[in-house]
Amino acid sequence: MPFVLVMLVIGLQLVSPTPWLYTIDANQTLIMVVKSLCYGLFAWLIVSYFKTDRQLKILCYCIVGSGVFQGSYGAILNLSGTELSPLFGVTEGNRARGSFVYQNHFANYLAMTLALGVGVLMAQLSSRRMQWNWRAIGRSVLESLLSSKILLRLALVVMMIGLVLSRSRMGNAAFFSSLLLISLYAIWFYKNRPTLLKPLVISIFILDSLIVGSMFGLDKLEQRYHETSFTSEARDDVYHDALPIVKDAPWFGFGGGTFYTVFPAYQSAVYHGFYDHAHNEYLQFSIELGIPTTLLLGIWLIIALALNMATMRRKHNKLSRGIAFGCAMAIVHMLVHNTVDFNLQAPANALLFITLLSLSFIVYMRQDKTAPEYAH
């Protein structure tokens, strides 16, 4: 229903003769209609063809595999000192970008694949209670090293290296914040909580962020945090100049995809750089579609997050609970990261996020066929 209502609003912006529901750039709004329709059909394909455990595992491993490719490709180009991207011919600089033009989109994509990877790994952990002695710990470690879990854990490390090398401040901050928040929820409410849940989360914070990060430039990311200031960030001026646009058309906006068409009229000065997006999805959606439509989309995300939390709390199926953990992480990450960037304007990121939202509804709605797990 939210998708249908949003499509209705964008469609009426194209054809409505009323002065309060219109678009100032029919061509851009038509492009947004076509893109949104394609995104909707893509979501329909996901929910139609991925229902069983086997199908969901294939989809999840494909997503994680794409993250491993992006992380390794971006890391290799960055560490080898390549000046120009082989795909786009743009300057690589000192920040990894993978196959993306914009480093923050690269970081956002990796954060979502990392989130799902953590969830899939959690689905493979046992809920059996183990004796905390050296023999039991050693046996558990050896079992992990000889199983597929070690490959998935190494995949997470590769993606983490790419995320750190992107030097994305909010991309890294949003990922670790989402990991912390959803992990705290899982510790208290996860049904049949895996025995190694806490060690897994601690290992990601200590091993990945500190040890791996220190080897691959965590100090440079820290330097970027220290050098951040409101006076040097032009995007703060963009926010300041764009807020009055929302006040002039709060109900239905100026038309889908019309931010840069309307923004120059409100721009108070020439900025350093080219701003064809608001670098804040909440602000850009409000400008283009109006506040009510933006709130409707926000409510949709909150519902998806609530369903993931309910799946973690109620479902017996381990894969469903693990996927819900990863999708909840991704949603929290996007809610935070979208305050300073335009991640949904990149088709790869938008399609991946739509896939994770679709998975949120799939794992909640599908029948819970797996028998309950009992502690031994």
C-alpha positions as CSV (number, residue, x, y, z in Angstrom):
1,M,0.0,0.0,0.0
2,P,2.7,2.6,0.7
3,F,4.3,1.8,-2.7
4,V,0.9,2.2,-4.5
5,L,0.2,5.5,-2.7
6,V,3.7,6.8,-3.6
7,M,3.2,5.8,-7.2
8,L,-0.2,7.5,-7.1
9,V,1.3,10.8,-5.8
10,I,4.1,10.8,-8.4
11,G,1.7,9.9,-11.2
12,L,-0.7,12.7,-10.2
13,Q,2.2,15.2,-10.1
14,L,2.5,14.5,-13.9
15,V,-1.1,14.8,-14.9
16,S,-2.9,16.9,-12.2
17,P,-3.9,20.4,-13.4
18,T,-4.2,21.7,-9.8
19,P,-1.8,24.3,-8.5
20,W,-1.0,22.4,-5.3
21,L,-0.2,19.0,-6.9
22,Y,2.2,19.4,-9.8
23,T,5.8,19.0,-11.0
24,I,8.2,21.7,-12.2
25,D,10.1,19.3,-14.4
26,A,7.9,16.7,-16.1
27,N,10.8,14.9,-17.7
28,Q,12.6,14.2,-14.4
29,T,9.3,13.1,-12.7
30,L,8.6,10.7,-15.6
31,I,12.0,9.2,-15.1
32,M,11.2,8.8,-11.4
33,V,7.9,7.1,-12.2
34,V,9.7,4.6,-14.5
35,K,12.4,3.9,-12.0
36,S,10.0,3.5,-9.1
37,L,7.8,1.1,-11.2
38,C,10.9,-1.0,-12.0
39,Y,11.9,-1.0,-8.3
40,G,8.4,-2.2,-7.4
41,L,8.5,-5.0,-10.0
42,F,11.9,-6.0,-8.7
43,A,10.6,-6.3,-5.2
44,W,7.6,-8.4,-6.5
45,L,10.1,-10.8,-8.2
46,I,12.0,-11.1,-4.9
47,V,9.0,-12.0,-2.8
48,S,7.6,-14.3,-5.5
49,Y,10.7,-16.4,-6.1
50,F,12.6,-16.6,-2.8
51,K,10.6,-18.5,-0.2
52,T,12.4,-21.7,0.9
53,D,15.5,-22.0,3.0
54,R,17.5,-23.1,-0.1
55,Q,16.3,-20.2,-2.2
56,L,17.0,-17.6,0.6
57,K,20.5,-19.0,1.2
58,I,21.3,-18.6,-2.5
59,L,20.1,-15.0,-2.5
60,C,22.0,-14.2,0.7
61,Y,25.2,-15.8,-0.5
62,C,25.0,-13.9,-3.8
63,I,24.6,-10.6,-1.9
64,V,27.5,-11.4,0.4
65,G,29.5,-12.5,-2.7
66,S,28.9,-9.1,-4.3
67,G,30.1,-7.4,-1.1
68,V,33.3,-9.5,-1.1
69,F,34.0,-8.6,-4.8
70,Q,33.4,-4.9,-4.1
71,G,35.5,-4.9,-0.9
72,S,38.4,-6.8,-2.5
73,Y,38.3,-4.8,-5.8
74,G,38.2,-1.5,-3.9
75,A,41.0,-2.6,-1.5
76,I,43.3,-3.8,-4.3
77,L,42.9,-0.6,-6.3
78,N,43.4,1.6,-3.2
79,L,46.4,-0.3,-1.8
80,S,48.1,-0.7,-5.2
81,G,48.1,3.1,-5.6
82,T,46.0,3.1,-8.9
83,E,45.4,6.6,-9.9
84,L,42.4,6.1,-12.3
85,S,39.5,3.7,-11.9
86,P,39.7,1.0,-14.7
87,L,35.9,1.1,-15.0
88,F,35.1,4.8,-15.0
89,G,38.4,6.6,-15.5
90,V,37.8,8.8,-12.4
91,T,40.5,9.7,-10.0
92,E,40.8,7.1,-7.2
93,G,42.5,9.4,-4.6
94,N,43.3,8.0,-1.2
95,R,39.8,6.5,-0.6
96,A,38.5,3.1,-1.9
97,R,35.5,3.3,-4.1
98,G,35.2,-0.2,-5.7
99,S,33.2,0.0,-8.9
100,F,31.3,3.1,-7.6
101,V,32.0,6.7,-8.6
102,Y,31.2,8.0,-5.1
103,Q,33.0,6.5,-2.1
104,N,30.1,6.9,0.3
105,H,27.9,4.8,-1.9
106,F,30.6,2.2,-1.9
107,A,30.7,2.3,1.9
108,N,26.9,2.2,2.1
109,Y,26.7,-0.9,-0.2
110,L,29.4,-2.7,1.9
111,A,27.7,-1.9,5.1
112,M,24.4,-3.5,3.9
113,T,26.2,-6.6,2.6
114,L,28.1,-6.8,5.9
115,A,24.9,-6.6,7.9
116,L,23.4,-9.5,6.0
117,G,26.6,-11.4,6.2
118,V,26.6,-11.1,10.0
119,G,23.0,-12.3,10.0
120,V,23.7,-15.3,7.9
121,L,26.7,-16.2,10.0
122,M,24.5,-15.9,13.1
123,A,22.0,-18.3,11.6
124,Q,24.8,-21.0,11.4
125,L,25.7,-20.7,15.1
126,S,24.5,-23.3,17.5
127,S,22.1,-22.6,20.3
128,R,23.4,-25.6,22.4
129,R,24.8,-24.7,25.7
130,M,28.5,-25.6,25.9
131,Q,30.8,-26.1,28.8
132,W,33.2,-23.2,29.2
133,N,36.4,-25.1,29.5
134,W,39.5,-25.3,27.3
135,R,38.5,-28.6,25.8
136,A,35.1,-27.5,24.8
137,I,36.3,-24.1,23.5
138,G,39.1,-25.8,21.4
139,R,36.6,-28.3,19.9
140,S,34.2,-25.4,19.0
141,V,37.1,-23.5,17.4
142,L,38.2,-26.5,15.4
143,E,34.6,-27.2,14.2
144,S,34.3,-23.6,13.1
145,L,37.7,-23.8,11.2
146,L,36.6,-27.0,9.4
147,S,33.1,-25.7,8.5
148,S,31.8,-23.1,6.0
149,K,31.5,-20.6,8.8
150,I,35.2,-19.7,8.5
151,L,34.7,-18.7,4.8
152,L,31.8,-16.5,5.8
153,R,33.9,-15.0,8.6
154,L,36.7,-14.3,6.2
155,A,34.2,-12.7,3.8
156,L,33.2,-10.3,6.6
157,V,36.8,-9.3,7.2
158,V,37.3,-8.6,3.5
159,M,34.2,-6.4,3.4
160,M,35.3,-4.7,6.6
161,I,38.7,-3.8,5.0
162,G,36.9,-2.2,2.1
163,L,34.6,-0.2,4.5
164,V,37.5,1.1,6.4
165,L,39.5,2.0,3.3
166,S,36.5,4.0,2.0
167,R,37.2,6.5,4.8
168,S,33.5,7.2,5.0
169,R,32.8,8.8,8.4
170,M,29.1,8.2,8.6
171,G,29.3,4.9,6.7
172,N,31.5,3.4,9.4
173,A,29.8,5.2,12.3
174,A,26.3,4.1,11.1
175,F,27.5,0.5,10.6
176,F,29.0,0.0,14.1
177,S,26.0,1.9,15.7
178,S,23.5,-0.4,14.0
179,L,25.6,-3.5,15.0
180,L,25.7,-2.4,18.6
181,L,21.9,-1.5,18.8
182,I,20.6,-4.7,17.1
183,S,23.1,-6.9,19.0
184,L,21.9,-5.4,22.3
185,Y,18.3,-6.2,21.3
186,A,19.3,-9.7,20.2
187,I,21.1,-10.4,23.5
188,W,17.9,-9.7,25.4
189,F,15.1,-10.9,23.0
190,Y,16.6,-13.3,20.3
191,K,14.8,-16.6,20.4
192,N,17.1,-19.5,21.4
193,R,20.0,-17.1,21.4
194,P,23.2,-18.6,19.8
195,T,25.8,-19.4,22.4
196,L,28.5,-17.5,20.5
197,L,26.5,-14.4,19.8
198,K,28.4,-12.2,22.3
199,P,31.9,-13.5,21.2
200,L,30.9,-12.9,17.5
201,V,29.9,-9.3,18.1
202,I,33.0,-8.7,20.3
203,S,35.2,-10.2,17.6
204,I,33.8,-7.8,15.0
205,F,34.4,-4.8,17.2
206,I,37.9,-5.8,18.3
207,L,39.3,-8.0,15.5
208,D,37.7,-6.2,12.6
209,S,37.6,-2.6,13.7
210,L,40.8,-2.3,15.7
211,I,43.2,-4.9,14.4
212,V,42.2,-5.0,10.7
213,G,41.4,-1.3,10.8
214,S,44.8,-0.4,12.2
215,M,46.5,-2.4,9.4
216,F,44.5,-0.8,6.7
217,G,44.3,2.9,7.7
218,L,41.9,3.3,10.6
219,D,44.1,6.2,11.7
220,K,43.3,8.0,8.4
221,L,39.6,7.6,9.1
222,E,40.1,8.9,12.6
223,Q,41.9,11.9,11.1
224,R,38.9,12.6,8.9
225,Y,36.7,12.6,12.0
226,H,39.0,15.1,13.8
227,E,39.1,17.4,10.7
228,T,35.3,17.5,10.3
229,S,33.9,20.9,11.1
230,F,30.7,22.7,10.2
231,T,32.7,25.5,8.6
232,S,34.4,23.2,6.1
233,E,31.3,21.1,5.2
234,A,29.5,22.7,2.2
235,R,26.6,20.2,2.6
236,D,25.5,22.1,5.8
237,D,25.0,25.2,3.6
238,V,23.0,23.0,1.2
239,Y,20.7,21.9,4.2
240,H,20.3,25.6,5.2
241,D,19.3,26.7,1.7
242,A,17.1,23.7,1.0
243,L,14.9,23.9,4.1
244,P,12.9,26.9,2.8
245,I,12.0,24.8,-0.3
246,V,10.1,22.4,1.9
247,K,8.1,25.2,3.5
248,D,7.0,26.5,0.0
249,A,5.5,23.1,-1.0
250,P,5.1,21.0,2.2
251,W,2.2,18.8,1.1
252,F,3.1,17.3,-2.3
253,G,6.5,18.8,-3.1
254,F,7.8,20.2,-6.4
255,G,7.7,16.9,-8.2
256,G,9.7,13.6,-8.2
257,G,13.3,14.0,-9.2
258,T,13.2,17.8,-9.3
259,F,15.6,18.7,-6.6
260,Y,18.3,20.2,-8.7
261,T,15.7,21.9,-10.9
262,V,14.3,23.9,-8.0
263,F,17.4,24.2,-5.8
264,P,19.4,26.8,-7.8
265,A,16.6,29.4,-7.2
266,Y,17.2,29.0,-3.4
267,Q,21.0,28.7,-3.4
268,S,22.4,31.6,-1.6
269,A,26.0,31.2,-2.7
270,V,28.3,29.2,-5.0
271,Y,29.5,26.1,-3.2
272,H,32.7,24.1,-3.5
273,G,31.6,21.2,-5.6
274,F,28.4,20.2,-7.5
275,Y,25.3,19.5,-5.5
276,D,22.6,17.8,-7.7
277,H,21.3,16.0,-4.5
278,A,20.5,17.3,-1.0
279,H,22.9,14.9,0.7
280,N,20.0,14.1,3.0
281,E,17.3,11.7,1.8
282,Y,14.7,12.9,4.3
283,L,15.1,16.5,3.0
284,Q,15.3,15.5,-0.7
285,F,12.2,13.3,-0.5
286,S,10.3,16.1,1.4
287,I,11.2,18.6,-1.3
288,E,10.2,16.3,-4.2
289,L,7.2,14.4,-2.8
290,G,6.1,16.4,0.2
291,I,6.2,15.7,3.9
292,P,3.2,13.3,4.1
293,T,4.6,11.0,1.4
294,T,8.0,11.0,3.1
295,L,6.4,10.2,6.5
296,L,4.5,7.3,4.8
297,L,7.8,5.9,3.5
298,G,9.4,6.4,6.9
299,I,6.5,4.5,8.6
300,W,7.0,1.7,6.0
301,L,10.6,1.4,7.1
302,I,9.7,1.4,10.8
303,I,7.2,-1.4,10.2
304,A,9.8,-3.4,8.4
305,L,12.2,-2.9,11.3
306,A,9.5,-4.0,13.8
307,L,8.7,-7.1,11.7
308,N,12.4,-8.0,11.8
309,M,12.5,-7.6,15.6
310,A,9.4,-9.8,15.9
311,T,11.0,-12.4,13.7
312,M,14.1,-12.5,15.9
313,R,11.9,-12.8,19.0
314,R,9.3,-15.4,17.8
315,K,10.4,-17.5,14.9
316,H,11.9,-21.0,15.4
317,N,13.6,-21.1,12.0
318,K,17.3,-20.2,12.5
319,L,17.7,-18.8,8.9
320,S,14.7,-16.5,9.3
321,R,16.0,-15.2,12.6
322,G,19.5,-14.6,11.1
323,I,18.2,-12.8,8.0
324,A,16.0,-10.7,10.2
325,F,19.0,-9.7,12.3
326,G,20.9,-8.6,9.2
327,C,18.0,-6.8,7.6
328,A,17.3,-4.9,10.9
329,M,21.0,-3.8,11.0
330,A,20.7,-2.6,7.4
331,I,17.6,-0.6,8.1
332,V,19.1,1.1,11.1
333,H,22.2,1.8,9.2
334,M,20.3,3.4,6.3
335,L,18.1,5.5,8.7
336,V,21.4,7.0,10.1
337,H,23.5,7.2,7.0
338,N,20.7,8.8,4.9
339,T,20.9,11.9,7.1
340,V,24.1,13.0,5.4
341,D,24.1,11.3,2.0
342,F,21.9,10.3,-1.0
343,N,22.3,6.6,-0.9
344,L,18.9,5.8,-2.4
345,Q,19.7,7.8,-5.5
346,A,22.3,5.1,-6.5
347,P,20.5,2.3,-8.3
348,A,22.8,-0.5,-6.9
349,N,22.2,0.7,-3.3
350,A,18.5,1.2,-3.9
351,L,18.0,-2.3,-5.4
352,L,20.0,-3.9,-2.5
353,F,18.0,-2.0,0.1
354,I,14.7,-3.0,-1.6
355,T,16.0,-6.6,-1.6
356,L,16.6,-6.4,2.2
357,L,13.2,-4.8,2.8
358,S,11.6,-7.6,0.8
359,L,13.5,-10.2,2.8
360,S,12.2,-8.6,6.0
361,F,8.6,-9.3,4.9
362,I,9.4,-12.7,3.5
363,V,11.0,-14.1,6.7
364,Y,8.2,-12.7,8.8
365,M,5.3,-13.9,6.6
366,R,6.5,-17.4,5.6
367,Q,5.5,-20.4,7.6
368,D,7.7,-21.4,10.4
369,K,8.3,-25.0,9.5
370,T,11.4,-25.7,11.5
371,A,10.9,-27.5,14.8
372,P,11.8,-25.6,17.9
373,E,15.4,-25.8,19.1
374,Y,15.9,-27.1,22.6
375,A,19.0,-26.5,24.7
376,H,20.9,-29.6,25.4
